[in-house]
Amino acid sequence: MEPGIDGETAEEIQRIQVDADGDGTPPSQPVDDGTTPTVGTNKRKRKCRVVKNSVVWKLFKSTEKDEYGDFMASCNYCGTEYLQGNSRSTSSLLHHMRGGCRKMPARSRAKPAAMQRLLQLASEQGQPNPSVWEFDQGRSRKNLAKMVAGHEYPFNCATHHFFKVFATDLQPLFKMPSRTTLRADCVALYEEEKGLLYDLFAKMDCKIDAIRDTMKYIKHSQSRMEKFKLAASQEDVPYRKPAYDVQTRWNSTYLMLDLALHLKKAIIRYAKLDVRYPYSLSDEQWDHVVTLHGHLKVPYPFIVDMGKEMFLKWNKYWENGNVLLAVACALDPRCKLHVVEYYFKMLHPSELQDFMTNLKQCFDDMFNEYLLANTKASQSQTGGTAHASGSSSGSVQQTNTRAGLKDFLNVKKQSDPMISELDQYLAEPLDHCSLDDDFDILSWWKLKAPKYPVLARLARDVLAVPISTVASESAFSYAGRTLSPTRSSLNDESVEALICAQNWLRASVIDSGGQLGDDDEGGEDDDHV
């Protein structure tokens, strides 16, 4: 640099001109826009604009530290601070993230690539909608649990070699859980879905309860009844005594709602007369009552068709199986034929006599069949004993002869129609056990087998018949799929979680218009001839 007039360099002349007041700072400074460096006496003031592209800034926050623009990066978990600036890299932050912070969750200590975000295009109403996708181990494990529960896969599918190869190829960062962890994830998924269901029930505003509580409230005391009569007269509404329903009978619920709509003006007026009345209904709630009343009064056509199908199955069920069910009821020593007579009289009083006669005849025919089979078995056993006794000594022959005589007398006793086991059983008083007791009927017949050998065998066979006409395989097919050979060691908690979670997950997919992709919904087999 060339010297000036007095030998000063241009830099020294500039410093003298700038520091005219001798305090080391210029008398007037230009506006600092954050990009142009300014010069002091021996320090260079700078402001750094660091572009935070690194993934570590998801785990650190920056704060201004000094007048020169340097700032501190503070860990979100332990609070450790690192000086940052224009020339400083994020290496120290990465080192802290990978192993230096003991409070940082393990999933956050993954390699930076595990936290990289990808741009994906999601379509909304036919228009591309760019969004950022980020890998999440927890979310992926939850989706794996949904897959297992929703499609009935075994827990150990996560340990299958080629499934692991496939998953690793899709996302190398995904850590495959063990069978035990996967089971825990499925149970957690079930608990989450159950909680959502409970919340949904809790938010339901049941307007049938407001009407029911109103009726109960008014009927609770005579003074309220008198005040309600006054309200009805003031509104010029014909008075009718409030009544509430039986919650398990829809017809009574309809009658209660019908009465409430008839007394609507009186109920609204009563709410103004009784300051303690807590069940005032809004106009919207009354509209809901009207809607529900209409649904209960006139069913929709599809409900009518459903009822017809149910009625046909009901008739088929009782027409084909009522006699056998009645025999099973009669084998209960606590009520015998009396329970059949009592309930059948309620259902078909005009047909009671014919039915009871037919039942007694069927009961006799069944007993005689078992008696014949038991007699043949006894005779066969007696003949074999007599043949063996012919080659034995005199004392053994005498003993076997007496045993045969006993068997012969028992058969004669059983074959006598006047004193048959069936007549003796029906004639004896009812058992003293109460109908409310925990009564084991099979154990009772096992104890009575010496007294009623033929009838006990008949009871064992009849009581073992399933009460439903639905085939057992059909009724338990779902449980059979859940407790498949590959899942035969599931406990009750796991079975409940899998069955309920699958039902809820499948329902959510169907409600959203999706397809489950099961075998019965088409797929590759549709292309086969």
Secondary structure by P-SEA (a helix, b strand, c coil): cccccccccaaaaaaaaaaccccccccccccccccbbbbcccbbbbbbbccccccccccbbbbbcccccbbbbbbcccbbbbbbcccccaaaaaaaaacccccccccccccccccbbbbbbbbcccbbbbbbbbbbaaaaaaaaaaaaaaacccccccccaaaaaaaaaacccbbbbcaaaaaaaaaaaaaaaaaaaaaaaaacccaaaaaaaaaaaaaccaaaaaaaaaaaaaaccccccccccccccaaaaaaaaaaaaaaaaaaaaaaaacccccccccaaaaaaaaaaaaaaccccaaaaaaaaaaaaaaaaaaaccaaaaaaaaaacccccaaaaaaaaaaccccaaaaaaaaaaaaaaaaaaaaaaaaaaaaaaaaaaaaaaaccccaaaaaaaaaaaaaaaaaaaaaacccccaaaaaaacccccccccccccaaaaaaaaccccaaaaaaaaaaaacccccccccccaaaaaaaaccccccccaaaaaaaaaaaaaaaaaaaaaccccccccccccccccc
